[in-house]
Amino acid sequence: MTTLLISHESALKHAVSMGHPERPDRMRAVNKMLEHEQFAPLKRMEAPKATLEAITRVHPREYVEALENAVPAQGLARLDGDTSLSSESWEPILRGAGGSVLAVDEVMEGRAVNAFVAMRPPGHHAETAVPMGFCFLNNVAIAARHAQKKHGAERVAIIDFDVHHGNGTQEIFWNDRTVMYCSTHEMPLYPGTGARSERGEHNNIVNAPLSAGDDGEVFKAAFDNAILPRLDQFAPDLVIISAGFDAHTRDPLGNINLVESDFAWATKNLMEIANKHSKSRIVSVLEGGYDLEGLARSAGAHVLALMRG
């Protein structure tokens, strides 16, 4: 078995306003990196469109229909100050969710040891019925529910190292003892959630906030002291990663000073948890990362770590 890469050319079609950080060039940068010879062993598949059944395990049907109806015939339909839909946004939104579902199927059924879903727009800010922070559907939440519903996963862990807190994922699973959500993120920073005191109804939320200027050593300490012991205790059947790379030192939207090797380190440590408890099963889903060089290099380091087992 090998590492699976899931993507689709439609990720380039989600248009944004001039100067917006969540731009199609992000996908081009990741794609170019993953075309290098060292990534030749990757198994590659195209992301399908998610079914309404898969999406509505997380988001109400009325919300999904309202989003689709908001797609403009031309130009941009602004949903909030930084989140908008373009005329060709709906396909990549559906395929981002569908790629995450496909990754779960391939990993849970043993056709791949782990998977990386390289799609945009991201998803971890999307709440049950609120689009925000460049996000529309919560791809990792849809993946987790699919793993539970179709594959009988009893405990799913979602680990989020994006520089912004995944408020949507936290909100969706706040009352759910079967899903553990763990996050490192900069505070204070958008969206303002993610304090250590936010622990969920069943102590299933683990927030390890970082401060502006923190580096890889502080990041690693947060994993070692707050996140990895809790994951080990939780013993997940599947590990899902919200893989945002905007905590890179080059990124314009954050103030954390990580480098590629820090993301590789986190990946390897999460793989140790998966090796111990989850039959090595990991599904990783691209979230943020807005400096093109930092994003490409970090995504490359992350995927190489997945490939090397």
N, C-alpha and C positions, 0 to 999 in steps of 0.2 A: 504494500500500500504506500501511497505517496500523499503529498500535500496537494489539495485541490484549489485552483484559482477560479473564481466565478466573477464574471464581469459582462458588460454588454455595451455596445457602441452608443446606445441611447443615453448613457450617462453624460454624453457631451451635449445633449439637446436641451437640458434644463438651463434656460437663459436667465441671467440676472442683470441688474442695472450696472452701468459703467462704474468701475472701481469697486464693485462688491467683492469681498474676499472669497466667497464660496462660488468660484467661477469654473467654467469648463476646463481651463488650463490645469487645474488640480488633477483632473483625471488623466489628462495628457501626460503630465509629469510622472504619475504612478505607472501608467501603461508603458512609458518609455523605459523606466527603470526595470520593470518586470519582463521586458523583452531581451535583456542581457543574457548572455550565454549561460551564466550560472543558474538561471531560472528555467533552463530548458527542461529539466525533469518534472516540472509542474504538470499535473493533469489540469486541463482547462475546459471549462464549460460555460455556456452562455446563460445568463440569468433569465429565467422565465418570468412572466407576469404572475404576481400573487393572485390567488383566488379570493373572492369576497369572503368565503368561509374562513380562510386563514387570517385575513385581516380583522374580521369582526370577532375573533377570539380576544382581541385587545381593544379595538376601536368600535364604537357604535355605528351601525349601518348608516344612520342619519348623518353622522360626521363624515363618513367616507363619501357619501353622495354629495354632501355640501361642498367638500373639497373638489370633487370632480366637476361639479357645476360651476365652481369659481374659476376654472381654467379659462382664460380669455381666448377669443378668436385671434387676437393679435396683441402685441404689446405685453405689458405686465399687469397682473392683478395683485395689488399689494394687500397682504393679510395683516401685517403689522409693520413696525418701522424697518425691519431688516429681513422680512420673510415674504417672498412673492412668488407667484406662479406665472409661467410663460405659456405660450400656446402649445409647446411640446413637452411640458413638464410631467404630464400624467404618466406617460410610458415609463420614464426612468424611475418615478416614484413607485410604481407598481413592480418594476423589475428589481428595485433595491430590496423590497420586501420579499419578492419571489426568490431572489438569489439567496437570501438568508434562510428561507424555508428549504430550498434545494440543498444548501450546505448541511442543514440538519439531517435531511434524508440520507445524503451520501455518507456522512460521518456515522450516524446512528446505525446504518445498515452495513457498515464495514467496507464500503467501497473506497473510502479515503480515511486516512488516520486523522487529518485535520483539514481545515478549509479557511481561506481568506476571501471575503466578499468585497471586491473593489468596485463600489458603485457610489454615486452621489445623486441627489442630495443626502446629507446625513439624517440621523433619526432620533438621537437620544434626548433631545429637548421636547419632542412631541409627547404631550400628555394624552390621557384617554380621549379627550375631545377638544384639545387646544393645539393648533400648530404654532410653533415659535422657534426662534433661534436657528433659522434656515431649515427647520425640520417639519415634516408633514405626517409621516407614518413612523412609528417606533419599531425599526427593523429588528433590533435585538429582542424586544418584548414579543414580537410576532414569532420570532424563532423559538423563544423559550416556550411559549404556549403550544406551538406545533410539536416540539419535542415531547411535551407532556401528553398532549392529546393523541398524537399518532404513534409515538414510540414508547409511551409509558414511563418516561423519565419522572422519577419521584422528587428529585431535588436538582434544581438548575441554579448554577452560580453565574452571575454576570459581573464582570470586572471591567471598570471604566477608567482608563488613564488619560482621557482627554483633559485638556487644561480647564475646560468648563464643566461644571457639575451636570450630570445627566438627570435633571429634575424630572423629566418625563418618565424615565425608567423607574426612578424612586417612587413617583406618584402612583404608577400603575401597580407596583408590587408592594406598596406600603403595608397592606393588610394580609400579605400572603406568606405564610410560613414555609411554603415549598420553593420559594425563590429567594436567594440571597443576592443583594446588590451591594457591591463594594466600589468605592470611588476615591481616587486621588484627584485633586483639582486645586486651582488657585482660588484663595479667598482673601479679600472680597473681589469678586469678578462676576460677570454675567453667569447665571441668572440670579445669583444671590442666595441660592439654597446650598445645602451640603455641610451644615455645621456638624460637629462631632455628636451633638446632642440629638440629632435626627437619626433615630435608630429603628423606626418602623414599629408596628403593633406587636410583632413577635421577635423583636431584637434581630431582625433579618436584614437590616441596613447597616453598613459599615462605611462611615465617611472618615477619610483621613486627609483633611484639608492641608494645603501647602501655602506658603506665603511668598509674595513677590521676591524674587532674587534667590529662592531656594534652588539647589542644584541636585545632581544625581545622588549624592550621598544622603541628602534629606529624603528624597524620593524613595530610595532603597530602604531607608529606615522605616518609612511609613508602611511599605510592603511587609518588611520583616516583623514589625512590632504590632501592626493593626490588622493587616489584611490576610497574610498567609496563614497565621495561626487559626483565624476564624474560618477560612476556607477549608483547612485541614479538618477542623472539628465538624464542619457542615457535611463533608464528604459528598460532593456533588456527583450526580450521574452524568452531567454534561457541563463543560465550562464554555461560556460565551464571553468574548472580549469585545467591548466597545473601544475599538482601536483608533483613538484620536491622537494625532501627532503634533498638536499645537502647543504642547509643553516644551517643544524644541526651542533651544536658545535663540534661533533665528526668527521665530514666529512673531508676526506683528500684533497678534491678538492676545498674547499672554506675556507673562514676565517670569516664567520658570526656565531654568537653564539646563534642560536635559539635552543630551546628544544621542546619536543613533545607538550607541552601545548600551545606554540606559534602557531603551525600549527593548533591545534584544535580551538584556538581563531580566526584565520583567516577564517577557515572553517565556524564557527558559524556566523561570520559577513557577509560572502558571502551568507549564507543561509538566513539571514535577508533581503538582497537585493532580493534574489530569491523569498522569501515569499511575498514580497511587489509587485514585478513587474512580476515575471515569473511563477506564480502558483506553486512555490517551486521547479521548475525544474532545476536540476543541473546535469551535466555530468562531472565527474572528471577523468582525464587520467594520469597515472603514467609517470613521466619524470625521473629526476635524483635522486641520493641518493646512495652513494658509500661506506659508512660505514655500514656494515650489521646490527649491533645492532641499530644504529641511524635510519636507513631506516625502519627497521621492527617496531620499537616503534612509529615512526612518522606516518607511514602509518596506523598503528593500531589506533592511536589517531584521525587521519583524518577520517577514516571510522566510528569510534564510534560517532564522531560528526555528520556525515551524518545520521547515524542510529537514533540518538536521536532527530532529527528534530529541 
